[in-house]
Amino acid sequence: MGSLSFMVADTRLDREEGGGRFMQDADLQKVEQWARGLAGPGVLVVGQPVFQDPQTGFFGAITKRFGDRNLPDFNQYPRLVQALLDAPHSILMLTDDVHFPRLAQAVCLGQLGREITEVIASPAALVAGPHGSTKTTPARFPSKPIVPLSLPVTTIDGSRHAGDNLVTMGFTETPGKVDVELKFWFIGEPQINGPAIKFSLT
């Protein structure tokens, strides 16, 4: 679609036990080249949130050993972070996995057009268990000082909810930007679905 570019990054299939890699090095290099070479805004699809804290402490160690790991728990995460920070245009990340919806944005201060926006829509039907409540993003991206630069992050209140959900998105290209219209749909919930959220990518 015009100047809008899409990249799908599988961070599950080639994971290494112990937190080394979440994808093959050659595949991560393709993501890095894509982000740094954007001629317009980009949409990156990944399997887990990027705006997330690493798991720490006793329970974090148990989870990482016997359960699932988050992207920040892998050694490749700083490379992904740096590529996103280096991108010359806005990047919209689409992800899921955490069983709640959220829209958040990291802003490169004084550098219009280099925003990093993350949309979580997860999932249309939950695994058995209680609904997860929307968690506020870490105050900065990345949340830990793993690269020289970090950005302030804002969670958009209109995306906060607990329960089954999906998201629809529309993209419209106008001169110099791509307008995005996003709407969360909450399934089987008493809450009335909120209005569309609109923003632009440049």
N, C-alpha and C positions, 0 to 999 in steps of 0.2 A: 504494500500500500504506500505509494509515494516514497517519502523519505523515511517512513517508519520501518524499523528492522526488528525481526523476531529471532530469538535464540532459545532453544530448549536444551537444558543441561541436566542430564541424568546423574544425580548424586547418590543413587542407591545401588545400582547394579554392580559397580566395581569397587565397592567399599572394602577397605582393608581392616582386618581385625586389629584392635589396639589403637585406632585413631590416626593412622598414617595418612591414607588417602580416602577421599570420598568419590573420586573419579580417576580415570587414567590420566597420567600427566599430559599426554597428547591432546586429550579432550579438554582439559583445563586450559591448555595453551590456546586452543581454538576460542574458548570463551574470553580469555584475556585479549587476544587479537581482535575479536569482534567488538568488545567494549571500548578499547582504545582507538579503534579505527572507524567508529560510527560517523556517518555523514549526516545523520539526523537522529531523532530520539529512538531509543531502543526498548524492547520488551524482553525481559529475561525470565524464563520459567524454570523454577527449581523446586525440589521436593520438600524443602523445609525452610522456615524463615531464616533470613540473613541478619535481620535486626534482632539479635538474641544474645543473652549472656551465656558464657560457657558454664557447664555444670561443675560445681565446686563443693568442697566439704565432704563429709562422710557419705551422705546419701547420694551426692553427685557421683562419687567414686563407685558406689554400689551399682547405680543406674548405668554408668558407662561400662562396667564390667559385665553385668548380667542383662542389661536392657538395651535401650536405643541411645545413640549419641546424637547430639545436635551438631549442626555445621561448625560452630565455633570450637567444638571439641576435637577437630581434625587439624593435622599439621598443614594442610593445604589452605585453610581458611584465610590466613593473611594474604595469600596471593589473590584470592577472589576479592577480598576487601580492597586491595590496592588497585586492582583493575577497575572496580566500580568507581573508586575515587579519581582515577585517571581519565575516566570517560569524558570526551569533549562535549557530550550532549546529555540530556535527561535520560534516565533509565527508570522504567517501571518494572518492578519485580512481581511476578505472580507466584504464589506458593500456598501451601496448606499444611497438613499433618498434625497441627496442634489442637484441633477440635474447638476452635473459636474463630470468629471473624475479626479483622482489624485492618485499618488503613493508617499508615504512618509515613512520615516524610523526613528525610535528612536533607538539609539545605547547605550547599556550598556558599557560605557567606560572601557576598559581593561578587558572585559569579553566576548571574542569572542564566538559566538554561542547563545547569548541571545538577539539578535536584535528583535525588534517589528516592523513589516512592515504592513502598511495599504494600501489596494487597494480599491479605490472607482470607481465603474462603474455604472453610473446613468444618465439616463436610456436609453433604446433602443428607446423609444418614449416619448417625454415630455408631461406633462400636459400643457394645453393651456397657452401660455405666452411666454415671451422672454427666450432665452437660458441663463442659469447661467454660469458665468465665473469661471474658476478654482481659488479657494482661496488657498493661501499659508497656510500651517499648522501653528499653534502656534509654537513659537520658542522652547518650551520645552513641554515634556509630563510627568505629567499633566501640563496644562498651569497655574494653580493656585496651591499654596502650600497646598494641601489637604492631602498629604502623605509625609513622611520624604525625599524620594528620588524623583528627577525628572531628565529626560534625554533630551539631545539636539535632536532636530528633523530636518530632512532635507527633503525638497520636491524635487522629481526628476523632472527636467525640461521637460523631454521627455513625461511626462504625462499631461502637461498643455494643456487645450483646452476648448472651449465653444461649446456646441452643443450635439445633440443626439449621444450616443455611447454605445458600449458594449465592453466586454473584453473576450479574450480567454486566457486560461492558460494551460501550460503543466508541468507535474512534472516527473522528472527522478531521481531515487535513484542511487547514486554511493556510494562507501565505505565512510562512515562517514558524508554524507551530502545528501540533496535533492536539485537538481538543478531545478530552476523555469524559464520558458520562458513565458513572458507575452506580449500580444499585444492588444493595444486599437484600436478599429475600429469605425471610425466616420461616421455616417450615413447621407447621403444627404448633405454633406459638401464639399466645394471646396478644403479643405486642404487634401493633400495626407497623407494617413495613415503612421504613423511613423514606424521605425524599431522596432523589438522585443526588449524588455528590459529583461535582464538576471541577475539573482542573485541566491544565494544559501542560504539554510536553514540548520542549524546544530543543 
